Amino acid sequence: MTISHEAIYMHIYSHPQASLNRKLIKLLPYQKSRRRKPKPRRKKGFKIRDQVNISKRPKHIENRQEIGHWEGDLIIGKAQKSAIGTIVERKSRYTLIIGLKDKTTKSVTRAFAKELNRFDNHLTKTMTYDNGMEMADHKWLTNNTGIKVYFANPYASWERGTNENTNGLIRRFLPKKIDFKNVDMTQLKMIQYKLNNRPRKVLGYKTTLEVLELNST
């Protein structure tokens, strides 16, 4: 007998004020008092120049059989004034957490390049990003790392589902409204270490580091 995650959430939030349900909500990762439907976003009037849409990304990348394909994003801090970068490898789920001075495209692409260049070229083939202007200098990133950047469609977070899920895991350590200017690199790398050395069911209970190393030769 099996039951879906959605059925569990529906049961818990069917009577959120009930005594038992309040206790169950406290056991959930985000402990929200009620489930909210996402608000529709208004389209903004900018577009990154020369971007290559995810529809042109090689189809074999979708099946996660090949190492070296990443998804990238920012996690925004308190009052939109600070941020950290996250990059996740699709097959191994290996995660990089990157400290940033600010959210400008120069700061982001330079910091991402520094981390990506620590790997051999066969481990940095592509990256799929959203439409944030911090990746406007994607050509510079490609020229300096060799990684090809593709862009997901606007408001289609599921096209970067690995990264979105990983950001949720990171938020367990760094909740919303935190100011990342008060979080040093030692803390970020400790979280990165914990995520990359934790056995994952989706990986047959191997760690992300183990899977990456197995595919590094």
Wavefront OBJ file of the C-alpha trace (Angstrom):
o trace
v 0.000 0.000 0.000
v 1.388 3.417 -0.939
v 0.283 7.010 -0.508
v 1.417 10.127 -2.341
v 3.031 13.196 -0.795
v 0.135 15.319 -2.042
v -2.405 13.142 -0.198
v -0.473 13.635 3.042
v -0.375 17.411 2.593
v -4.076 17.518 1.722
v -4.931 15.593 4.880
v -2.769 17.804 7.130
v -4.101 21.063 5.693
v -7.738 19.961 5.557
v -8.131 21.181 9.159
v -4.987 23.225 9.900
v -6.307 24.564 13.211
v -6.961 21.122 14.690
v -4.635 20.181 17.543
v -3.137 17.144 15.817
v -2.771 18.937 12.504
v -0.907 21.838 14.124
v 1.560 19.300 15.513
v 1.945 17.693 12.085
v 2.539 21.069 10.402
v 5.468 21.676 12.778
v 7.071 18.499 11.427
v 6.945 19.711 7.812
v 10.085 21.233 6.234
v 8.629 24.751 5.898
v 5.964 24.701 8.651
v 3.558 26.986 6.767
v 0.272 27.639 8.547
v -1.647 27.109 5.304
v -0.984 26.178 1.692
v -0.997 29.122 -0.686
v -1.480 29.044 -4.412
v 1.351 30.811 -6.267
v 0.428 34.286 -7.439
v 0.717 34.881 -11.193
v 3.667 37.057 -12.081
v 3.553 39.959 -14.441
v 5.894 39.778 -17.379
v 8.807 42.168 -17.300
v 10.024 44.086 -20.279
v 13.559 42.764 -20.619
v 15.182 39.864 -22.372
v 18.724 38.580 -22.231
v 20.480 39.061 -25.557
v 21.585 36.051 -27.603
v 20.121 33.548 -25.170
v 19.641 29.970 -26.340
v 16.314 28.459 -25.295
v 16.130 25.118 -23.509
v 14.230 23.709 -26.504
v 17.572 23.741 -28.366
v 19.377 21.876 -25.610
v 20.330 18.315 -26.706
v 17.462 15.985 -25.803
v 19.672 13.319 -24.242
v 20.396 15.695 -21.345
v 16.861 15.140 -20.072
v 17.490 11.468 -19.202
v 20.353 12.190 -16.757
v 22.571 9.467 -18.196
v 25.545 11.762 -18.877
v 27.555 13.682 -16.323
v 28.418 17.370 -16.746
v 25.059 19.081 -17.180
v 24.194 21.667 -14.525
v 21.314 23.912 -13.468
v 21.941 27.328 -11.910
v 20.082 29.950 -9.906
v 20.288 32.535 -7.138
v 18.742 32.372 -3.679
v 17.764 35.896 -2.636
v 18.232 37.183 0.890
v 16.411 39.631 3.137
v 14.852 42.652 1.427
v 16.288 41.554 -1.934
v 19.649 43.033 -0.882
v 21.846 39.945 -0.820
v 22.107 36.617 -2.607
v 24.035 33.380 -2.946
v 24.496 31.315 -6.093
v 23.635 27.643 -6.477
v 24.655 25.246 -9.241
v 23.560 21.583 -9.269
v 24.766 18.785 -11.541
v 21.743 16.960 -12.954
v 22.921 13.337 -12.815
v 24.800 13.282 -9.503
v 22.922 16.154 -7.807
v 26.314 17.471 -6.731
v 25.790 20.979 -5.402
v 27.891 24.141 -5.387
v 26.919 27.014 -3.062
v 28.607 30.249 -4.056
v 29.030 33.420 -2.032
v 28.355 36.643 -3.949
v 29.323 40.276 -3.394
v 26.149 41.375 -5.164
v 23.654 40.290 -7.853
v 25.260 42.032 -10.824
v 25.991 39.914 -13.874
v 29.732 40.570 -13.496
v 29.840 39.358 -9.890
v 27.685 36.305 -10.590
v 29.399 35.110 -13.761
v 32.898 35.629 -12.315
v 32.031 33.754 -9.129
v 30.387 30.915 -11.089
v 33.374 30.680 -13.433
v 35.792 30.405 -10.508
v 33.893 27.404 -9.129
v 33.268 25.690 -12.475
v 36.916 25.965 -13.514
v 37.875 23.743 -10.588
v 36.455 20.813 -12.589
v 37.754 19.019 -15.662
v 36.123 20.106 -18.914
v 34.144 16.874 -19.322
v 32.324 17.713 -16.075
v 31.183 21.173 -17.222
v 29.354 20.745 -20.521
v 26.116 22.735 -20.126
v 24.190 24.830 -17.625
v 20.472 25.619 -17.728
v 19.473 28.914 -16.119
v 16.336 30.977 -15.653
v 15.820 34.433 -17.182
v 17.393 36.468 -14.393
v 19.498 39.363 -15.663
v 22.406 38.219 -13.513
v 23.179 35.783 -16.354
v 23.110 38.489 -19.051
v 26.873 38.032 -19.512
v 26.430 34.340 -20.348
v 28.718 34.587 -23.361
v 31.585 35.637 -21.092
v 30.873 32.628 -18.885
v 30.958 30.292 -21.885
v 34.172 31.817 -23.221
v 35.911 31.480 -19.858
v 34.677 28.053 -18.772
v 33.617 26.243 -21.937
v 30.174 25.606 -20.465
v 27.246 26.180 -22.819
v 24.374 28.128 -21.201
v 20.729 27.398 -22.034
v 17.771 29.360 -20.691
v 14.546 27.880 -19.371
v 11.235 29.399 -20.406
v 9.889 32.242 -18.218
v 7.973 31.047 -15.139
v 8.735 27.382 -15.935
v 10.657 26.404 -12.804
v 10.011 22.705 -13.475
v 12.449 22.928 -16.379
v 15.131 23.343 -13.710
v 13.537 21.058 -11.173
v 16.801 19.681 -9.797
v 17.991 23.163 -8.885
v 14.624 24.209 -7.457
v 14.514 21.132 -5.220
v 18.089 21.715 -4.057
v 17.342 25.340 -3.223
v 14.539 24.034 -1.019
v 17.036 21.832 0.835
v 19.389 24.779 1.292
v 16.519 26.862 2.697
v 16.275 24.378 5.575
v 19.689 25.654 6.668
v 19.216 29.254 5.523
v 15.545 30.235 5.921
v 13.870 33.153 4.184
v 14.526 36.679 5.446
v 18.136 35.830 6.249
v 20.732 38.407 5.209
v 23.435 36.535 3.319
v 25.888 39.325 4.088
v 25.941 37.854 7.600
v 26.683 34.336 6.328
v 30.369 33.632 5.690
v 31.939 31.211 3.238
v 32.741 28.711 5.982
v 29.026 28.330 6.724
v 28.141 28.010 3.035
v 30.781 25.358 2.414
v 29.667 23.418 5.492
v 26.118 23.264 4.089
v 27.524 22.264 0.702
v 29.547 19.500 2.381
v 26.504 18.157 4.226
v 24.381 18.054 1.062
v 27.084 16.376 -1.010
v 27.904 13.739 1.593
v 24.359 12.685 2.462
v 23.084 9.369 1.006
v 20.210 9.999 -1.405
v 17.433 7.540 -2.202
v 17.277 8.769 -5.809
v 20.956 7.787 -6.161
v 20.544 4.288 -4.737
v 21.646 5.625 -1.341
v 24.997 6.790 -2.659
v 26.094 10.337 -1.897
v 26.244 12.973 -4.610
v 30.023 13.123 -4.188
v 30.312 9.363 -4.731
v 28.281 9.529 -7.950
v 30.300 12.480 -9.237
v 33.595 10.731 -8.512
v 32.394 7.504 -10.168
v 31.699 9.471 -13.355
v 34.787 11.671 -13.246
v 37.153 9.390 -15.109
l 1 2 3 4 5 6 7 8 9 10 11 12 13 14 15 16 17 18 19 20 21 22 23 24 25 26 27 28 29 30 31 32 33 34 35 36 37 38 39 40 41 42 43 44 45 46 47 48 49 50 51 52 53 54 55 56 57 58 59 60 61 62 63 64 65 66 67 68 69 70 71 72 73 74 75 76 77 78 79 80 81 82 83 84 85 86 87 88 89 90 91 92 93 94 95 96 97 98 99 100 101 102 103 104 105 106 107 108 109 110 111 112 113 114 115 116 117 118 119 120 121 122 123 124 125 126 127 128 129 130 131 132 133 134 135 136 137 138 139 140 141 142 143 144 145 146 147 148 149 150 151 152 153 154 155 156 157 158 159 160 161 162 163 164 165 166 167 168 169 170 171 172 173 174 175 176 177 178 179 180 181 182 183 184 185 186 187 188 189 190 191 192 193 194 195 196 197 198 199 200 201 202 203 204 205 206 207 208 209 210 211 212 213 214 215 216 217
